[in-house]
């Protein structure tokens, strides 16, 4: 099982990945919103502005500011109030929370197992310089497992290209060709290696210890805006629940960066500022009760289902995926047509605690979700028992591998 972690390097995961396009801290939230729509995990790295004469300098850990996600944008607009369209022109530097520890620059020839250990310590993105070949099959970087980070700096002598027949090392490649690898990229790679990971993928998430019981939650009647301060960074989600008499929680929905990933941030911000957590997460049901609250300054046609003649129309059950995608939003702005109303989610991503790890991985990747809520398989009331995130999956697949992988020399 451990061979896939030993014989694979992080550079293998860069195949097919687009080059990094930097988002500077001086850009506006409107530009950040467009970038988030095409990002993984609903978040993008933010960089310090390049200053001449280093204007052509490649991205590096020193220039990294932090990660900006969709929930950060919606929460900022909700607190701003007033003209939220104008607030979308706010510089990103006023919204992003500086946290340089979320990104690390690694050599493309670093072993996969070592890169996963970094992500388990809280790193969200790996900055990797592209390479066509590595000197060795695997090249572990110098990271002590007590948490101390040591950059693997290699000093090489000039090589005569005419006399050398060895493949080029990563240090001889252009220095400005980078890409970012997220935890989603790693899990997507691992799901293609399920056979090599056997029997772990077919084991239940409960038996692997992949269920995190320490989830964050908020009561459905609490204001949605108050829930923002309770949301953790991993995963960036909070469950909206109803408390039962026995102290258990019935999950109704959630508020997360994933749910707001491709929404119309302005209308979502209005809803967050004016609705309860339950209304924000769920919205209206199929029967149109309770009716969603619509901003009074927006004339909006409510969506209705196709009905037969003589029948009364009813509101459709809505989805956060139809809150308003950016392409539609930009067309509305350009044509002057009114923005669509805020709509909540249609279906919560859940699994049973008896679900296999492979099934949960496939579920997260198919929806490009950052987490899945775990409910009790013996209950019919969606009793919440925990949450599975990318970090929980990485910890589960590497726990056995770490015990058989030889230590870094």
Beta strands, then each sheet from edge to edge (+ up, - down):
strand 1: 23-24
strand 2: 43-47
strand 3: 64-69
strand 4: 103-106
strand 5: 125-129
strand 6: 178-182
strand 7: 217-219
strand 8: 237-243
strand 9: 249-256
strand 10: 350-352
strand 11: 371-375
strand 12: 384-389
sheet 1: 1+ 2+ 3-
sheet 2: 4+ 5+ 6-
sheet 3: 7+ 8+ 9-
sheet 4: 10+ 11+ 12-
end
